[in-house]
Amino acid sequence: MKGFSPGWRMTIFTIILLPILLALGNWQVSRGEEKRGLESKYLTQLAGLPVLPSPATLGIPFNTIRLRGSYETTYFLLDNQISDGQVGYWVIHSFLDVDHGRFLLNRGFIAGTKDRGEQPIVPMPEGEFTPVTTVWPDLGLIPILSDDPWNDGWPKQVQRLEIDRMAELVDAYPAELRLEAGQPGALVAAPFAQGFSDATHKGYALTWFGLSITLLVGFIFYGFKRP
């Protein structure tokens, strides 16, 4: 009977890749658990009354925060958003509260132009407003293969919602505050009735675990069949 002899190259390849696949599967499982927890928090906070911004209130997902101040001229255009079949941007706008400093408000969706190299004209609210906003949780960044360079000047067209990076640039509190429809400055409001389903994460987890099993079976098969 032929012995098990996969060779050192295949062994090292499997030793390196298998833990990575298992780690990715476990990460998706944990993300699914996080989504289920957020769904519960969202339903709990729906009936909450607006409160003033503070480190404590801004640290609770789905808290409703009342601000008083004005929109500044600095804002970000988050690319690759879709609303009613249209492709465009989310507008993440700098808002200066008269008592509590600067915040990043997600004003919602604005359609892009036919020329993707041309930025849309965003309506600029002028004057003092008292918008009611919702603290939106950080759902994680979309993986990309390279860094996302930002253009000089304003507005800045970005590919990912990097709230910490945005906040550091404009000296704002690092949290996304979403505007509901009808609030001062709101465009097409970003979705609030968003399902925090873990189904997608379950699917990804099964994929990674399935690849792990395939790799292990292939390693064993190769070890016995290798000439």
MOJOLIN-V815124 format. One line per field, one symbol per residue. phi: phi as a letter, one per 20 degrees, with the letter a starting at -180 (. if undefined). burial: b if it has 9 or more other C-alpha atoms within 8 Angstrom, else e. A space follows every 10 residues. Layout:
phi: ???
burial: ???
This chain:
phi: .ffebfnfff ffgffffgff ffffffffff ffffffffff ffffegefef cffagfffed gmfededbrb feeebddefm dcblneeace dddfcdefdc ndcddefoec feefefedef eegdfcoecc fdccfdffen effcebfdfd ffmcfdecdc eefffffffd ldffbedeee gnfgnfeegf fdeefefeff ffffffffff ffffffffff gffeeff
burial: eeeeebeeeb beebeeebee bbebbbbbbe bbbebbebbe bbeebeeeeb bebeeebbee bbbbbbbbbb bbebbbbbbe bbeeeebbbb bbbbbbbeee bbbbbbbbbb bbbeeeeeee eeeeeeeebb bbbbbbeeee eeeeeeeeee eeeeebbbeb eebeebbbee ebbbbbbbbb eebeebbbbb eeeeeebbee bbebbbbbbe bbeebbeebb ebbbeee
